[in-house]
Amino acid sequence: MNLQERDRAVNWHPYTQMKTAEDAIPIVKGSGIYLYDESGKKYIDAVASWWVTLHGHANPYIAQRVSEQLNTLEQVIFAGFTHEPAIKLSENLLNLLPENQEKVFYSDNGSTAVEVALKMCIQFWHNQGKEKTKILAFKEAYHGDTFGAMSVSGRSVWTKPFGEMLFEVIFIDPPTSENIEDLKSIIKNHAEEIACFIYEPLIQGAAGMLMHKAEDLSELMKFCREKGILMIQDEVFTGFGRTGKLFAANYLSEKPDIMCFSKGLTGGTMPMGITTSSQQIFEAFLSYDKYKTLFHGHSFTANPLACTAALASMELLLKEQTLEKINLISQKHFNFSQVLKNHPKVENVRQTGTIIAWEIKNDEKTSYFNEIGKVLYHEFLKRGIIMRPLGNVMYLVPPYCITPEEMDFVYRNILEVLDGFSN
């Protein structure tokens, strides 16, 4: 059997209806922005493999650092023990975050980073004898697929089978200058019950790359602070340069109490999640009463290999040439957005940093299940470009190592596909 047949026999793929799914494309090698299938065909990974690959595939520096660590210490229990990679990663990350972030809690992916954050907030109040358990979140939010993360994500066909099992959430629209006072009114009415506000800053990725303004979010955050509502800033997607700055936090005038990270954290090399917190949050768990402990953990908490990969990725991220590439990608995306805005088959063009998105005009409503997405996906595969449209929403989130020439190749093919596309 070939790889496709073997895969079909044993594997269950994510977000895939296996009854009707086509055979998965076997990838045998990655290098820079390219992935190579078993026939030797190469593809530009224009979506950074679900938004995780910052510096390209099989980055030699990250690989070298992980290899060295593998021969030193590959795993150690993080309860009662510690190690240099975890300490250094925490030190380095906290130095880049808002100054109120002072403690790091390790987990193993974005969903669990969110779970940890939610538990911190609810227990923060419980430890002080206050039962504040309602959560505030954005409509159409996406924070992950575990139960807590699903609960604070927008209700949809994805969460419908579990609807009765999800906890209560107050959903509000993302802020705009027009609705901000209405949002404040909703929050004011529930402030005494709300444990925390969780949000994706600036960009709601899985919702279709929906974007809101930093000044509006900052105003909403300020109001939550005034009402004593804790804030969880989910930077799983937006962190590590995706928005054009190191973090979406760098655009905001207000500071969250807790932040969540994953995806680009290790440069896409291996799974890791991080939840950071303020000293105020941390101190609510300090007690001679052992029942006020944060009872949460993972077998691979602060895995030395993942910590080392994250350290190496962060070193690369902070290099002047990488920051220049982020600015270059952002500028080229902006220029391309102006071209797309004039295209008759395109609407709702938006861009923040290295993320650009637009919608294909069609008779169906904008939706993840719009059939146009499947057609476009295959058309770009033929052209050697991996794009994963969210229905009729198309977007680019390239690795930072992409060259101007490679970006122009992608842009050119997008325009050719649009010009030849018939609704």
C-alpha positions in Angstrom: 0.0 0.0 0.0 1.1 3.6 -0.6 1.1 6.3 2.1 -2.4 7.4 1.2 -3.9 4.0 1.5 -2.0 3.3 4.8 -3.2 6.6 6.1 -6.8 5.9 5.2 -6.6 2.6 7.0 -5.6 4.0 10.3 -5.9 7.7 10.7 -8.8 10.0 11.7 -8.1 13.6 10.6 -9.2 16.8 12.3 -12.1 18.9 11.0 -12.6 16.2 8.3 -15.7 14.2 7.3 -13.9 11.0 6.7 -16.8 9.5 4.8 -16.5 11.9 1.9 -12.9 13.1 2.4 -10.4 12.7 -0.4 -7.1 11.0 0.4 -4.7 13.1 2.4 -1.7 14.4 0.5 1.4 12.6 1.9 4.1 15.1 2.8 7.6 13.7 3.0 9.8 16.7 3.5 9.7 20.4 4.4 12.2 23.2 3.7 11.7 26.9 4.3 8.3 27.9 2.9 8.0 24.6 0.9 6.4 21.2 1.6 7.2 18.3 -0.7 4.8 15.4 -1.4 5.9 11.8 -2.2 5.9 12.5 -5.9 8.4 15.3 -5.5 5.9 18.1 -6.1 6.5 21.2 -3.9 3.9 23.5 -2.4 4.3 27.0 -0.9 2.8 26.7 2.6 0.9 30.0 2.5 -0.9 29.3 5.7 2.1 28.3 7.8 0.5 24.9 8.5 -2.4 26.1 10.5 -0.6 29.4 11.4 2.2 27.8 13.4 5.3 27.8 11.3 7.0 31.1 11.8 10.5 30.6 10.3 9.8 27.9 7.7 9.9 24.1 7.8 12.9 22.2 9.1 14.6 25.3 10.3 18.2 24.3 10.8 18.9 26.5 13.8 15.8 25.2 15.8 16.6 21.6 14.8 20.2 22.0 16.0 19.2 23.4 19.3 16.5 20.7 19.9 19.0 18.0 18.9 21.5 19.2 21.4 18.9 19.3 24.1 17.7 15.8 23.2 21.1 14.5 24.1 21.1 16.4 27.4 17.6 16.2 28.9 14.4 15.2 27.0 11.8 15.2 29.8 11.4 15.6 33.5 8.4 15.9 35.8 7.7 19.6 36.4 6.1 19.1 39.8 8.9 19.5 42.3 11.6 19.8 39.6 12.7 22.5 37.2 15.3 23.0 34.4 17.2 25.7 32.6 15.2 25.8 29.4 11.9 26.4 31.2 13.4 29.1 33.5 15.1 30.9 30.6 12.0 30.7 28.4 9.8 32.2 31.1 12.4 34.9 31.7 12.7 35.8 28.0 9.0 35.7 27.3 8.0 37.8 30.3 10.5 40.4 29.2 8.6 40.9 26.0 5.1 41.0 27.5 3.2 43.8 29.2 5.0 44.5 32.5 2.2 43.2 34.7 2.7 39.6 33.4 4.9 38.0 36.0 4.3 34.2 36.1 4.3 31.4 33.5 2.2 28.2 33.6 3.1 25.6 31.0 0.7 23.2 29.2 0.7 21.6 25.8 -1.5 23.4 23.3 -3.7 26.4 22.7 -6.9 24.9 24.0 -5.3 23.8 27.3 -3.6 27.2 27.7 -7.2 28.6 27.6 -8.5 26.0 30.0 -5.8 27.0 32.5 -6.7 30.6 32.1 -10.4 30.0 32.7 -9.6 27.9 35.8 -7.3 30.6 37.1 -10.0 33.2 36.9 -12.8 31.2 38.4 -10.7 29.9 41.2 -9.2 33.4 41.8 -12.7 34.5 43.0 -13.4 31.2 44.7 -10.3 31.4 46.8 -11.5 34.8 48.1 -15.0 33.4 48.9 -16.7 34.9 45.9 -18.6 32.8 43.5 -18.3 34.7 40.2 -18.6 32.1 37.4 -20.0 33.7 34.3 -17.7 34.4 31.4 -17.8 37.2 28.9 -16.7 36.5 25.3 -17.1 37.6 21.8 -19.7 36.2 19.4 -18.1 33.9 16.8 -15.1 33.5 19.1 -12.9 30.5 18.8 -10.6 29.5 21.7 -10.2 25.7 21.2 -11.9 22.4 21.2 -11.7 21.2 24.8 -14.9 21.7 26.8 -13.9 24.9 28.6 -12.5 26.4 25.3 -15.7 25.3 23.4 -17.9 26.9 26.1 -16.3 30.3 25.5 -16.3 29.9 21.8 -19.2 31.0 19.6 -22.1 28.5 19.5 -22.1 26.8 16.1 -22.5 23.4 14.4 -19.1 22.5 15.9 -20.4 22.8 19.4 -24.1 21.8 18.9 -23.7 18.2 20.0 -22.3 19.3 23.3 -24.6 22.3 23.8 -26.2 21.2 27.1 -22.8 20.5 28.6 -21.2 23.9 28.0 -21.2 26.4 30.8 -23.0 29.8 30.7 -21.3 32.6 28.7 -22.4 36.1 28.0 -21.6 36.7 24.3 -21.2 40.3 23.0 -20.2 41.7 19.6 -16.6 42.8 19.0 -16.3 46.5 19.9 -16.8 49.3 17.4 -17.1 53.0 17.9 -20.9 52.6 17.2 -21.7 49.8 19.6 -19.2 50.4 22.5 -21.8 52.1 24.8 -24.3 49.3 24.3 -21.5 46.7 25.1 -20.7 48.7 28.3 -24.4 48.6 29.3 -24.5 44.8 28.9 -21.3 44.4 30.9 -22.5 46.7 33.6 -25.7 44.7 34.1 -23.8 41.5 34.7 -20.6 42.8 36.2 -21.2 41.3 39.7 -21.5 37.8 38.2 -18.7 37.9 35.6 -15.5 36.2 36.5 -13.6 37.2 33.4 -13.6 38.5 29.8 -11.8 36.3 27.3 -11.1 37.6 23.8 -9.0 37.2 20.7 -7.3 40.6 20.3 -7.7 42.4 17.0 -8.3 39.3 14.9 -10.9 36.5 15.3 -9.0 33.9 13.2 -11.3 30.8 12.9 -14.4 33.1 12.6 -13.1 34.2 9.2 -10.2 36.6 10.1 -12.7 39.1 11.4 -10.9 42.2 12.6 -11.6 45.0 15.1 -9.7 48.1 16.1 -7.2 48.4 18.9 -8.6 51.6 20.3 -12.1 50.1 20.6 -10.8 47.0 22.3 -8.7 49.1 24.6 -11.8 51.1 25.7 -13.7 47.9 26.4 -10.8 46.5 28.4 -10.6 49.7 30.4 -14.3 49.5 31.3 -13.9 45.8 32.3 -11.0 46.8 34.6 -13.2 49.5 36.2 -15.9 46.9 36.8 -13.4 44.4 38.4 -13.6 41.9 35.6 -10.5 39.9 35.0 -9.3 39.7 31.4 -7.8 36.8 29.4 -6.1 37.8 26.2 -5.9 34.8 23.8 -2.8 35.4 21.7 -2.5 31.8 20.6 -2.8 33.0 17.0 -1.9 36.7 17.2 1.3 36.2 19.2 4.9 36.3 17.9 4.7 38.8 15.2 1.6 37.9 13.3 -0.1 41.3 13.8 3.0 43.1 12.6 4.2 43.7 16.2 5.5 41.1 18.5 2.1 40.8 20.2 -1.3 42.2 19.7 -0.8 43.6 23.2 1.7 46.1 21.7 -1.3 47.9 20.0 -3.4 48.2 23.2 -3.3 50.8 25.9 -4.7 48.4 28.5 -3.1 45.3 30.0 -4.8 41.9 30.5 -4.6 39.9 33.7 -3.8 36.6 31.8 -2.4 35.8 28.4 -2.5 32.6 26.4 0.1 31.4 23.8 0.7 28.4 21.5 0.9 28.0 17.7 4.0 30.1 16.8 5.5 29.7 20.3 7.9 27.0 19.2 8.1 28.1 15.6 5.8 25.3 14.8 8.4 22.7 15.7 6.4 20.9 18.5 3.3 21.3 20.7 3.4 23.7 23.7 1.0 26.0 25.5 1.7 28.8 27.9 -0.6 30.8 30.2 1.0 33.9 31.8 -0.5 35.8 34.7 -0.2 38.9 36.8 1.2 38.8 40.3 -2.3 39.5 41.6 -3.7 36.4 40.0 -0.7 34.3 41.3 -1.0 35.6 44.9 -4.7 34.5 45.1 -3.4 30.9 45.1 -0.8 31.4 47.8 -2.1 30.0 51.0 -1.3 27.5 53.8 -4.7 26.0 52.8 -3.7 23.4 50.3 -7.2 23.4 48.8 -6.4 26.9 47.3 -3.8 25.3 45.0 -4.3 25.5 41.2 -4.8 21.8 40.6 -3.9 21.5 37.0 -1.0 19.9 35.2 0.1 17.9 32.1 2.5 15.0 31.8 4.6 17.1 29.4 4.4 20.4 31.3 7.4 22.5 30.4 8.9 19.8 28.3 12.7 20.6 27.9 12.6 20.0 24.1 9.6 22.2 23.5 11.1 24.9 25.7 14.3 24.7 23.7 12.5 25.0 20.4 10.6 28.0 21.8 13.8 29.7 22.9 15.4 29.1 19.5 12.3 30.4 17.7 12.3 33.5 19.9 15.9 34.2 19.2 15.2 34.1 15.4 12.1 36.2 15.9 14.0 39.0 17.6 16.7 39.2 14.9 16.7 42.4 13.0 16.3 40.6 9.7 13.2 38.8 10.9 11.6 42.0 12.2 12.4 43.5 8.8 10.8 40.6 7.0 7.6 41.0 9.2 7.5 44.6 8.1 8.1 43.7 4.5 5.3 41.1 4.5 3.0 43.6 6.2 3.7 46.3 3.6 3.4 43.9 0.6 0.1 42.6 2.1 -1.1 46.2 2.4 -0.2 47.0 -1.2 -2.0 43.8 -2.4 -5.0 44.7 -0.3 -5.4 47.8 -2.4 -5.4 45.7 -5.6 -8.0 43.3 -4.1 -10.3 46.1 -3.1 -10.7 47.0 -6.8 -11.4 43.5 -7.9 -15.0 42.9 -8.9 -15.2 39.4 -7.4 -13.8 40.5 -4.0 -15.3 42.2 -0.9 -14.5 42.9 2.7 -10.7 43.1 2.3 -8.9 43.4 5.6 -5.3 43.2 6.8 -3.4 43.4 10.1 0.4 42.8 9.9 1.2 39.5 8.2 -2.4 38.5 8.0 -4.6 39.5 5.0 -8.1 38.2 4.3 -10.9 38.8 1.8 -14.2 37.3 0.8 -15.3 36.0 -2.6 -18.6 37.5 -3.7 -21.1 34.7 -4.4 -24.8 33.9 -4.0 -24.3 32.0 -0.8 -23.7 33.8 2.5 -20.2 34.0 4.0 -19.7 30.7 5.8 -17.2 28.1 6.7 -19.3 25.6 4.8 -19.5 27.7 1.6 -18.6 25.3 -1.2 -16.4 27.8 -2.9 -13.7 27.1 -0.4 -13.3 23.5 -1.6 -13.0 24.6 -5.2 -10.5 27.2 -4.4 -8.4 24.9 -2.2 -8.0 22.4 -5.1 -7.2 25.1 -7.7 -4.4 26.5 -5.6 -3.0 23.0 -4.9 -2.7 22.5 -8.7 -0.6 25.7 -8.7 1.6 24.4 -5.9 0.2 26.7 -3.2 -1.4 25.5 0.1 -4.3 27.8 1.0 -7.1 26.7 3.3 -10.1 29.0 2.7 -12.6 29.3 5.5 -15.5 28.8 3.1 -15.5 31.8 0.8 -13.1 33.7 3.1 -9.5 33.5 1.7 -6.5 34.5 3.7 -2.7 34.5 3.7 -0.5 33.9 6.8 2.9 33.0 5.4 6.1 32.0 7.2 8.4 34.9 7.8 11.1 33.4 5.6 9.1 33.9 2.4 10.8 36.1 -0.2 9.3 39.1 -2.0 9.5 37.0 -5.2 7.6 34.1 -3.6 5.0 36.5 -2.3 4.6 38.0 -5.8 4.1 34.5 -7.2 1.3 33.8 -4.7 -0.3 37.2 -5.3 -0.2 36.6 -9.1 -1.8 33.2 -8.8 -4.5 34.6 -6.6 -5.4 37.2 -9.2 -5.3 34.6 -12.0 -7.7 32.4 -10.0 -10.0 35.2 -9.3 -10.0 36.4 -12.9 -10.9 32.9 -14.1 -13.3 32.1 -11.4 -17.0 31.9 -12.2 -19.7 32.2 -9.6 
